[in-house]
Amino acid sequence: MWAKVQTSELDSRDFVIVVLGPVGSGKSAFIAKATGSLYEDTGQEFCAGSHTRSIQATKCAIGKSSNVVLVDTPGFGDKNMSEIQILAMVSKWLHETYDRKATAILCFHPITDNRMRWSPSNKLAVLQELCEDTSVSKIVLVTTMWDEVDEDIGNERLAEFRENYWKTMILQGARTFRYWNTPESARELLQAVTDEVTIIPVPGSANGTRGLAMPDSTPSHDFER
């Protein structure tokens, strides 16, 4: 079950998962695979480039959780918006919609790229401000398009990403995940994220908020498959 939703249909108890990444990294297609919708139903088309111009929320069921909200965002590298403008847009949307921060952030990186087009490490402080408890452990570094690259080449690039670009984030608790462009792989990732979420009481709130339950100062396991 899935549905594109208006902000008035969202609830403070939702699992809010923000999807970020460069233009053409497969964010909208991932959401379509995860929710079982047609790609066209997300308002996109199958062609290269960025087609998401605004924040788009899709609510779906993952496992026993019927209130998972996937937040699609404009791609980094869009000539009409800078990275900071996009991140500010996400922050404003979270504040106006939920008056809280994201349960988790998925940062997408095409493994087909032979260079790093953007690195979340360079915007880590801003990304942390988007997460509940400003925890790096709520960030998942997702490599995409493994079905379009020789796996040995992909493994070499992933090792370079982990060592040269993501090392500090991983040491602080960020996880990595290989997304295989299938519904099963998409839902496996979302299930892993939601499985680690607990209700955290908030003073003055009847519903509380949702956050990833991670040991303090201890890097969590990777979601890598």
Secondary structure, 3 states (H helix, E strand, C coil): CEEECCHHHCCCCCEEEEEECECCCCHHHHHHHHHCCCHHHHCCCCCCCCCCCCCEEEEEEECCEEEEEEEECCCECCCCCCHHHHHHHHHHHHHHHCCCCECEEEEEEECCCCCCCCCHHHHHHHHHHHEHHHCHHHEEEEEECHHHCCHHHHHHHHHHHHHHHCHHHHHCCCEEEECCCCHHHHHHHHHHHHHCEEEECCCCCCCCEEEECCCCCCCCCCCCC
